[in-house]
Protein backbone atom coordinates (compact mmCIF):
# COMPACT_ATOMS: atom_id res chain seq x y z
CA UNK A 1 0.00 0.00 0.00
CA UNK A 2 1.29 3.47 -0.94
CA UNK A 3 2.02 5.66 2.04
CA UNK A 4 2.33 9.44 2.10
CA UNK A 5 5.74 11.01 2.68
CA UNK A 6 6.91 11.47 6.18
CA UNK A 7 5.54 14.58 7.85
CA UNK A 8 2.40 14.65 5.73
CA UNK A 9 -0.75 14.14 7.66
CA UNK A 10 -3.32 14.60 4.87
CA UNK A 11 -2.13 13.28 1.53
CA UNK A 12 -5.48 13.78 -0.16
CA UNK A 13 -5.61 17.42 0.82
CA UNK A 14 -2.08 18.11 -0.40
CA UNK A 15 -2.67 16.29 -3.65
CA UNK A 16 -5.86 18.27 -4.31
CA UNK A 17 -4.08 21.53 -3.56
CA UNK A 18 -1.24 20.65 -5.91
CA UNK A 19 -3.67 19.73 -8.68
CA UNK A 20 -5.58 23.01 -8.18
CA UNK A 21 -2.35 25.00 -8.32
CA UNK A 22 -1.34 23.29 -11.57
CA UNK A 23 -4.75 23.99 -13.14
CA UNK A 24 -4.56 27.67 -12.08
CA UNK A 25 -1.10 28.07 -13.61
CA UNK A 26 -2.26 26.34 -16.81
CA UNK A 27 -5.29 28.66 -17.11
CA UNK A 28 -3.06 31.73 -16.58
CA UNK A 29 -0.69 30.54 -19.29
CA UNK A 30 -3.57 29.93 -21.70
CA UNK A 31 -5.06 33.37 -21.00
CA UNK A 32 -1.69 35.05 -21.53
CA UNK A 33 -1.18 33.20 -24.78
CA UNK A 34 -4.67 34.09 -25.98
CA UNK A 35 -4.24 37.75 -25.11
CA UNK A 36 -0.93 37.83 -26.95
CA UNK A 37 -2.51 36.41 -30.12
CA UNK A 38 -6.10 37.74 -30.10
CA UNK A 39 -6.77 41.54 -29.79
CA UNK A 40 -9.13 42.66 -27.07
CA UNK A 41 -11.64 44.41 -29.44
CA UNK A 42 -12.61 44.70 -33.13
CA UNK A 43 -11.26 48.24 -33.19
CA UNK A 44 -7.73 46.88 -32.68
CA UNK A 45 -8.10 44.42 -35.57
CA UNK A 46 -6.37 45.43 -38.80
CA UNK A 47 -8.62 43.78 -41.35
CA UNK A 48 -7.02 45.64 -44.25
CA UNK A 49 -8.94 47.67 -46.88
CA UNK A 50 -12.68 47.09 -47.11
CA UNK A 51 -13.40 45.45 -50.50
CA UNK A 52 -16.93 46.93 -50.59
CA UNK A 53 -15.67 50.50 -50.10
CA UNK A 54 -12.95 49.92 -52.68
CA UNK A 55 -15.57 48.77 -55.21
CA UNK A 56 -17.74 51.84 -54.53
CA UNK A 57 -14.77 54.18 -55.00
CA UNK A 58 -13.80 52.35 -58.17
CA UNK A 59 -17.33 52.74 -59.62
CA UNK A 60 -17.38 56.45 -58.76
CA UNK A 61 -14.03 56.98 -60.48
CA UNK A 62 -15.28 55.14 -63.56
CA UNK A 63 -18.39 57.33 -63.69
CA UNK A 64 -16.26 60.48 -63.40
CA UNK A 65 -14.00 59.32 -66.23
CA UNK A 66 -17.02 58.51 -68.43
CA UNK A 67 -18.52 61.95 -67.74
CA UNK A 68 -15.22 63.62 -68.62
CA UNK A 69 -15.13 61.66 -71.87
CA UNK A 70 -18.71 62.71 -72.72
CA UNK A 71 -17.93 66.39 -72.04
CA UNK A 72 -14.77 66.19 -74.11
CA UNK A 73 -16.69 64.62 -77.02
CA UNK A 74 -19.39 67.32 -76.83
CA UNK A 75 -16.76 70.07 -76.75
CA UNK A 76 -14.97 68.57 -79.75
CA UNK A 77 -18.23 68.29 -81.72
CA UNK A 78 -19.14 71.89 -80.88
CA UNK A 79 -15.74 73.14 -81.98
CA UNK A 80 -16.11 71.25 -85.27
CA UNK A 81 -19.52 72.79 -85.93
CA UNK A 82 -18.25 76.28 -85.18
CA UNK A 83 -15.06 75.90 -87.17
CA UNK A 84 -14.93 77.26 -90.71
CA UNK A 85 -14.97 74.34 -93.17
CA UNK A 86 -11.73 73.88 -95.05
CA UNK A 87 -11.66 73.17 -98.77
CA UNK A 88 -8.93 70.87 -100.08
CA UNK A 89 -7.94 69.97 -103.61
CA UNK A 90 -7.31 66.55 -105.12
CA UNK A 91 -3.83 66.46 -103.60
CA UNK A 92 -5.14 67.10 -100.10
CA UNK A 93 -3.77 70.64 -99.93
CA UNK A 94 -5.88 73.39 -98.39
CA UNK A 95 -7.44 75.85 -100.82
CA UNK A 96 -8.10 79.43 -99.79
CA UNK A 97 -11.77 80.19 -100.25
CA UNK A 98 -12.90 83.75 -100.89
CA UNK A 99 -14.94 85.47 -98.24
CA UNK A 100 -18.68 85.59 -98.91
CA UNK A 101 -19.78 88.82 -100.57
CA UNK A 102 -21.13 91.48 -98.27
CA UNK A 103 -24.84 92.12 -98.37
CA UNK A 104 -25.68 95.01 -100.69
CA UNK A 105 -26.69 98.26 -99.09
CA UNK A 106 -30.43 98.76 -98.71
CA UNK A 107 -31.70 100.88 -101.56
CA UNK A 108 -35.07 101.67 -99.97
CA UNK A 109 -35.92 103.77 -96.97
CA UNK A 110 -35.30 103.23 -93.28
CA UNK A 111 -37.97 104.18 -90.79
CA UNK A 112 -37.88 104.06 -87.00
CA UNK A 113 -40.76 102.50 -85.10
CA UNK A 114 -40.52 102.20 -81.33
CA UNK A 115 -36.76 102.80 -81.53
CA UNK A 116 -36.38 99.94 -84.04
CA UNK A 117 -34.97 100.64 -87.51
CA UNK A 118 -36.98 99.01 -90.30
CA UNK A 119 -35.92 98.80 -93.94
CA UNK A 120 -38.99 99.47 -96.09
CA UNK A 121 -40.14 100.29 -99.59
CA UNK A 122 -42.86 102.87 -100.01
CA UNK A 123 -46.10 101.10 -101.00
CA UNK A 124 -47.99 102.26 -104.02
CA UNK A 125 -51.47 103.73 -103.67
CA UNK A 126 -52.92 100.63 -105.34
CA UNK A 127 -51.17 98.31 -102.84
CA UNK A 128 -52.50 100.35 -99.92
CA UNK A 129 -56.01 100.32 -101.38
CA UNK A 130 -55.90 96.56 -101.96
CA UNK A 131 -54.72 95.95 -98.41
CA UNK A 132 -57.41 98.13 -96.90
CA UNK A 133 -60.19 96.44 -98.90
CA UNK A 134 -59.14 92.81 -99.13
CA UNK A 135 -56.21 92.23 -96.80
CA UNK A 136 -57.94 92.02 -93.44
CA UNK A 137 -61.00 89.87 -94.17
CA UNK A 138 -61.25 86.15 -93.73
CA UNK A 139 -60.55 85.54 -97.39
CA UNK A 140 -57.55 87.88 -97.30
CA UNK A 141 -56.19 86.14 -94.24
CA UNK A 142 -56.61 82.78 -95.96
CA UNK A 143 -54.75 84.07 -99.03
CA UNK A 144 -52.02 85.63 -96.91
CA UNK A 145 -52.59 89.12 -98.35
CA UNK A 146 -51.18 90.89 -95.31
CA UNK A 147 -48.04 88.72 -95.25
CA UNK A 148 -47.60 89.30 -98.97
CA UNK A 149 -47.87 93.06 -98.42
CA UNK A 150 -45.20 92.89 -95.71
CA UNK A 151 -42.85 90.77 -97.83
CA UNK A 152 -43.18 93.25 -100.71
CA UNK A 153 -42.56 96.38 -98.64
CA UNK A 154 -40.29 95.31 -95.74
CA UNK A 155 -36.82 93.89 -96.35
CA UNK A 156 -36.05 90.25 -95.53
CA UNK A 157 -33.53 91.43 -92.94
CA UNK A 158 -36.10 93.60 -91.16
CA UNK A 159 -38.71 90.83 -91.23
CA UNK A 160 -36.15 88.51 -89.61
CA UNK A 161 -35.38 91.23 -87.07
CA UNK A 162 -39.08 91.69 -86.26
CA UNK A 163 -39.48 87.94 -85.75
CA UNK A 164 -36.48 87.90 -83.43
CA UNK A 165 -37.73 90.91 -81.45
CA UNK A 166 -41.15 89.32 -81.18
CA UNK A 167 -39.70 86.05 -80.00
CA UNK A 168 -37.59 87.84 -77.37
CA UNK A 169 -40.61 89.82 -76.15
CA UNK A 170 -39.12 93.19 -77.09
CA UNK A 171 -42.18 94.44 -78.99
CA UNK A 172 -45.53 95.60 -77.69
CA UNK A 173 -48.84 95.12 -79.50
CA UNK A 174 -48.75 98.77 -80.55
CA UNK A 175 -45.58 98.21 -82.57
CA UNK A 176 -47.32 96.31 -85.36
CA UNK A 177 -50.13 98.83 -85.69
CA UNK A 178 -47.66 101.72 -85.74
CA UNK A 179 -45.55 99.95 -88.36
CA UNK A 180 -48.56 99.58 -90.66
CA UNK A 181 -49.47 103.23 -90.10
CA UNK A 182 -45.95 104.29 -91.04
CA UNK A 183 -46.07 102.20 -94.20
CA UNK A 184 -49.46 103.33 -95.48
CA UNK A 185 -48.79 107.02 -94.76
CA UNK A 186 -45.31 107.20 -96.31
CA UNK A 187 -45.03 110.12 -98.72
CA UNK A 188 -48.50 111.40 -97.91
CA UNK A 189 -47.46 113.92 -95.29
CA UNK A 190 -50.24 112.64 -93.01
CA UNK A 191 -49.30 112.26 -89.35
CA UNK A 192 -49.31 108.77 -87.89
CA UNK A 193 -50.05 109.91 -84.34
CA UNK A 194 -52.72 112.04 -82.72
CA UNK A 195 -52.47 115.74 -83.37
CA UNK A 196 -51.44 117.99 -80.53
CA UNK A 197 -54.35 120.03 -79.13
CA UNK A 198 -54.68 123.52 -80.56
CA UNK A 199 -54.44 126.43 -78.13
CA UNK A 200 -57.89 127.63 -77.06
CA UNK A 201 -58.84 130.92 -78.71
CA UNK A 202 -59.85 133.79 -76.50
Secondary structure as a PSIPRED ss2 file (coil, helix, strand):
# PSIPRED VFORMAT (PSIPRED V4.0)

   1 X C   1.000  0.000  0.000
   2 X C   1.000  0.000  0.000
   3 X C   1.000  0.000  0.000
   4 X C   1.000  0.000  0.000
   5 X C   1.000  0.000  0.000
   6 X C   1.000  0.000  0.000
   7 X C   1.000  0.000  0.000
   8 X C   1.000  0.000  0.000
   9 X C   1.000  0.000  0.000
  10 X C   1.000  0.000  0.000
  11 X H   0.000  1.000  0.000
  12 X H   0.000  1.000  0.000
  13 X H   0.000  1.000  0.000
  14 X H   0.000  1.000  0.000
  15 X H   0.000  1.000  0.000
  16 X H   0.000  1.000  0.000
  17 X H   0.000  1.000  0.000
  18 X H   0.000  1.000  0.000
  19 X H   0.000  1.000  0.000
  20 X H   0.000  1.000  0.000
  21 X H   0.000  1.000  0.000
  22 X H   0.000  1.000  0.000
  23 X H   0.000  1.000  0.000
  24 X H   0.000  1.000  0.000
  25 X H   0.000  1.000  0.000
  26 X H   0.000  1.000  0.000
  27 X H   0.000  1.000  0.000
  28 X H   0.000  1.000  0.000
  29 X H   0.000  1.000  0.000
  30 X H   0.000  1.000  0.000
  31 X H   0.000  1.000  0.000
  32 X H   0.000  1.000  0.000
  33 X H   0.000  1.000  0.000
  34 X H   0.000  1.000  0.000
  35 X H   0.000  1.000  0.000
  36 X H   0.000  1.000  0.000
  37 X H   0.000  1.000  0.000
  38 X C   1.000  0.000  0.000
  39 X C   1.000  0.000  0.000
  40 X C   1.000  0.000  0.000
  41 X C   1.000  0.000  0.000
  42 X H   0.000  1.000  0.000
  43 X H   0.000  1.000  0.000
  44 X H   0.000  1.000  0.000
  45 X C   1.000  0.000  0.000
  46 X C   1.000  0.000  0.000
  47 X C   1.000  0.000  0.000
  48 X C   1.000  0.000  0.000
  49 X C   1.000  0.000  0.000
  50 X C   1.000  0.000  0.000
  51 X H   0.000  1.000  0.000
  52 X H   0.000  1.000  0.000
  53 X H   0.000  1.000  0.000
  54 X H   0.000  1.000  0.000
  55 X H   0.000  1.000  0.000
  56 X H   0.000  1.000  0.000
  57 X H   0.000  1.000  0.000
  58 X H   0.000  1.000  0.000
  59 X H   0.000  1.000  0.000
  60 X H   0.000  1.000  0.000
  61 X H   0.000  1.000  0.000
  62 X H   0.000  1.000  0.000
  63 X H   0.000  1.000  0.000
  64 X H   0.000  1.000  0.000
  65 X H   0.000  1.000  0.000
  66 X H   0.000  1.000  0.000
  67 X H   0.000  1.000  0.000
  68 X H   0.000  1.000  0.000
  69 X H   0.000  1.000  0.000
  70 X H   0.000  1.000  0.000
  71 X H   0.000  1.000  0.000
  72 X H   0.000  1.000  0.000
  73 X H   0.000  1.000  0.000
  74 X H   0.000  1.000  0.000
  75 X H   0.000  1.000  0.000
  76 X H   0.000  1.000  0.000
  77 X H   0.000  1.000  0.000
  78 X H   0.000  1.000  0.000
  79 X H   0.000  1.000  0.000
  80 X H   0.000  1.000  0.000
  81 X H   0.000  1.000  0.000
  82 X H   0.000  1.000  0.000
  83 X C   1.000  0.000  0.000
  84 X C   1.000  0.000  0.000
  85 X C   1.000  0.000  0.000
  86 X C   1.000  0.000  0.000
  87 X E   0.000  0.000  1.000
  88 X E   0.000  0.000  1.000
  89 X C   1.000  0.000  0.000
  90 X C   1.000  0.000  0.000
  91 X C   1.000  0.000  0.000
  92 X C   1.000  0.000  0.000
  93 X C   1.000  0.000  0.000
  94 X E   0.000  0.000  1.000
  95 X E   0.000  0.000  1.000
  96 X C   1.000  0.000  0.000
  97 X C   1.000  0.000  0.000
  98 X C   1.000  0.000  0.000
  99 X C   1.000  0.000  0.000
 100 X C   1.000  0.000  0.000
 101 X C   1.000  0.000  0.000
 102 X C   1.000  0.000  0.000
 103 X C   1.000  0.000  0.000
 104 X C   1.000  0.000  0.000
 105 X C   1.000  0.000  0.000
 106 X C   1.000  0.000  0.000
 107 X C   1.000  0.000  0.000
 108 X C   1.000  0.000  0.000
 109 X E   0.000  0.000  1.000
 110 X E   0.000  0.000  1.000
 111 X E   0.000  0.000  1.000
 112 X E   0.000  0.000  1.000
 113 X E   0.000  0.000  1.000
 114 X C   1.000  0.000  0.000
 115 X C   1.000  0.000  0.000
 116 X E   0.000  0.000  1.000
 117 X E   0.000  0.000  1.000
 118 X E   0.000  0.000  1.000
 119 X E   0.000  0.000  1.000
 120 X E   0.000  0.000  1.000
 121 X C   1.000  0.000  0.000
 122 X C   1.000  0.000  0.000
 123 X C   1.000  0.000  0.000
 124 X C   1.000  0.000  0.000
 125 X H   0.000  1.000  0.000
 126 X H   0.000  1.000  0.000
 127 X H   0.000  1.000  0.000
 128 X H   0.000  1.000  0.000
 129 X H   0.000  1.000  0.000
 130 X H   0.000  1.000  0.000
 131 X H   0.000  1.000  0.000
 132 X H   0.000  1.000  0.000
 133 X H   0.000  1.000  0.000
 134 X H   0.000  1.000  0.000
 135 X H   0.000  1.000  0.000
 136 X C   1.000  0.000  0.000
 137 X C   1.000  0.000  0.000
 138 X H   0.000  1.000  0.000
 139 X H   0.000  1.000  0.000
 140 X H   0.000  1.000  0.000
 141 X H   0.000  1.000  0.000
 142 X H   0.000  1.000  0.000
 143 X H   0.000  1.000  0.000
 144 X C   1.000  0.000  0.000
 145 X H   0.000  1.000  0.000
 146 X H   0.000  1.000  0.000
 147 X H   0.000  1.000  0.000
 148 X H   0.000  1.000  0.000
 149 X H   0.000  1.000  0.000
 150 X H   0.000  1.000  0.000
 151 X H   0.000  1.000  0.000
 152 X H   0.000  1.000  0.000
 153 X H   0.000  1.000  0.000
 154 X E   0.000  0.000  1.000
 155 X C   1.000  0.000  0.000
 156 X H   0.000  1.000  0.000
 157 X H   0.000  1.000  0.000
 158 X H   0.000  1.000  0.000
 159 X H   0.000  1.000  0.000
 160 X H   0.000  1.000  0.000
 161 X H   0.000  1.000  0.000
 162 X H   0.000  1.000  0.000
 163 X H   0.000  1.000  0.000
 164 X H   0.000  1.000  0.000
 165 X H   0.000  1.000  0.000
 166 X H   0.000  1.000  0.000
 167 X H   0.000  1.000  0.000
 168 X C   1.000  0.000  0.000
 169 X C   1.000  0.000  0.000
 170 X C   1.000  0.000  0.000
 171 X C   1.000  0.000  0.000
 172 X C   1.000  0.000  0.000
 173 X H   0.000  1.000  0.000
 174 X H   0.000  1.000  0.000
 175 X H   0.000  1.000  0.000
 176 X H   0.000  1.000  0.000
 177 X H   0.000  1.000  0.000
 178 X H   0.000  1.000  0.000
 179 X H   0.000  1.000  0.000
 180 X H   0.000  1.000  0.000
 181 X H   0.000  1.000  0.000
 182 X H   0.000  1.000  0.000
 183 X H   0.000  1.000  0.000
 184 X H   0.000  1.000  0.000
 185 X C   1.000  0.000  0.000
 186 X C   1.000  0.000  0.000
 187 X C   1.000  0.000  0.000
 188 X C   1.000  0.000  0.000
 189 X C   1.000  0.000  0.000
 190 X C   1.000  0.000  0.000
 191 X C   1.000  0.000  0.000
 192 X C   1.000  0.000  0.000
 193 X C   1.000  0.000  0.000
 194 X C   1.000  0.000  0.000
 195 X C   1.000  0.000  0.000
 196 X C   1.000  0.000  0.000
 197 X C   1.000  0.000  0.000
 198 X C   1.000  0.000  0.000
 199 X C   1.000  0.000  0.000
 200 X C   1.000  0.000  0.000
 201 X C   1.000  0.000  0.000
 202 X C   1.000  0.000  0.000
